[in-house]
């Protein structure tokens, strides 16, 4: 069957392909091949820069420029050539080595150094660095900017509705009022904290041979400080140095990265469910989109599909990320290959997260607060003032304040008149009673508005 978005097995390459384009150059098969080429070139350059390795003299300016062009101009045709070589080698990393030797043959100076491509490396030396570069770029260039956009949207809504009173619901029951802006500010703060944790995860890498001991390196060049050379090469790629490894970099940092991204997704999922509920209550309306259909049979409906879509994708993403965070750090003895095939699915976790972020962004952009509906709920919930009244009664030593308010309010709705009558019957200083008389559900907000404006 002809390949087409309609025949894609995964929705991120089919239905949601337009939402995941930014990840394709980074987390696709092409992205892995391209980053392998980058790592192989940087290792050759690092060897040439080491004075103790006489057989790889320092590169001329022309030789350096040739290598830089190999990296900068690498495209889909070059990746296809590597795949063609792999069809013969049946080894993906060896195919990259052979491709580079083909290209170096075009340059006399570099042709003489061709056997130092992939020098003393195991495939995992190349792969772990390629994946580290890919994951770092995906996080920094795609996921964090998308997350920042959602955070800023929420911050704008928090400020816009900082003073809009809203009934809280704890355990699904009426509770002390808040403001709509404050509840959105809570999410802004949570997302910022998890964003910080995600951004601070340091990608790590190693280039230390078949079992992490520089065995072959030290036989060939015992006088070279290979750990220092390896560290320089890894850090030049913008990665941290993983000093103790088996054949594979242990992937603990990837687990940390995916755990952090999973926590971001959990906060977003919590937001989606709450917004869905507020839309159901009528606290939010949704801006109509011309031509859009809410239901195939009920013409009146405007469904909260963006938040439902996001919730579904967040669940899939987090399940994948959680599995990878648990699986990747576990390898039999000095290595097994199960991490390699599992790593090829990281694109799914990132892509479903990105689809969710785009859906949240779209959904937030449609929201319109409904102050009249919110006000109606507040006006029908005078029982929420029981907390304030019994707390003031405690201050002045009134007898059994909690129990008195419980008897008045528990399990029943009361109106303004009942609250006022109760206050008038209290044995409190007049100033305290005057303060309580001034309370309304709309004004009993603590510092909610201040918190919302401050976020």
PyMOL commands that set and color helices and strands:
alter all, ss='L'
color gray80, all
select helices_A, chain A and resi 5-7+11-13+17-19+21-27+29-48+61-72+76-89+92-104+108-111+114-116+123-160+180-200+215-220+226-236+252-281+305-327+338-343+346-366+371-379+382-395+401-409+416-424+430-437+448-454
alter helices_A, ss='H'
color red, helices_A
select strands_A, chain A and resi 165-170+173-179+204-205+240-241+284-286+367-369
alter strands_A, ss='S'
color yellow, strands_A
deselect
rebuild
show_as cartoon
